[in-house]
């Protein structure tokens, strides 16, 4: 059962890492499809 | 007067009959043959005449509406038929021929407002926007209505029914067959079925899939089912968490999909034993029947290939949705399908290859949903058999160790390969692999 719980933990860790990494890399829709002349917030 | 009228009409009728008779005599044919020939000529000519008349009528009525749509166009559209709307999509004005704006009837820029809006609607306007990216230049797109109708209609309806149908079928199966028990006595001796890394990959795939399925269902049925239950405010918070989870937990799913492909692809290549297994339906409907199987039986192979095909397909459409407008896939896919002539072979028109950015996204959402419902239906059956449906099955993915008796009954050939012992008393053991 260790493998199962380790896998579930990995899902969460990969999820947060992906969210952080993609935002840092500038892949968000806001950054990809908006420009400085557009106010999106 | 009466006689005069009769006298006036009779000679005309007689003259036609006499004329036909005279022609018949002249060329040596009787009256009946002449009429058959005449009817054939009229029959052949009428459709062409009718088509011409219809075209003239459409042209006439189009002229009558000043080039706008006609009653025939409206009726065609209302009955769901395709209509040629080039009279509208091409009517974008000609600035060079327009009256000067200083003229009393002149238009600003040489194009009237309706012509400008038409150009925007059909994506023919030269649009410049402050933000960058192709989709931002699309001001109007009316394919969104088809998307919404399909999503709230057939997709939700048939998809929901499919899942409920599978659950109901499994409940009936359980009621009739009960749990599939190990027929023989448990030996107490176990053999390793899946290594820790294999179990890790399985649970990585399974855990992420369950999260993705639940959050996906929340997105599809939120408005229809969940909001009436918990209200808009509560659902808004839950939907935000669900959307975040759906996006970010999908990476674990994709990684796990690659891992299980690497681990199990070779062992899931079909072999001759699969036909026997399928012919006996795996022995699921009869107690004591155990068709031979290697590490994976035919049923598990079907699930494996289903997971592979659906998993990679849903990952592709998911990536297309996660990076909006950056990974369009349908226009290129349709071009390939058209190139091999598949739509023609099935009697359909060629698929559209030039799609607007928003159409790409709409198709990606719908395809993602269709694949997801089929995927969920398969996995529900898999979860059933791996848990309450079959005694001893969960151990394979729980501890990784299965009882020898379970292995003999469900994967006899694999048992013989691993242990070198015979799974049945009626044939010699298989020589273990070196």
Interface residues (C-beta under 8 A of the other chain):
Chain A: X1 X2 X3 X4 X6 X7 X8 X10 X11 X12 X14 X15 X16 X18 X19 X27 X29 X32 X33 X34 X35 X37 X38
Chain B: X130 X131 X132 X133 X135 X136 X196 X197 X199 X200 X201 X202 X203 X204 X206 X207 X208 X211 X244 X245 X247 X248 X249 X251 X252 X255 X256 X323 X324 X325 X326 X397 X398 X399 X400
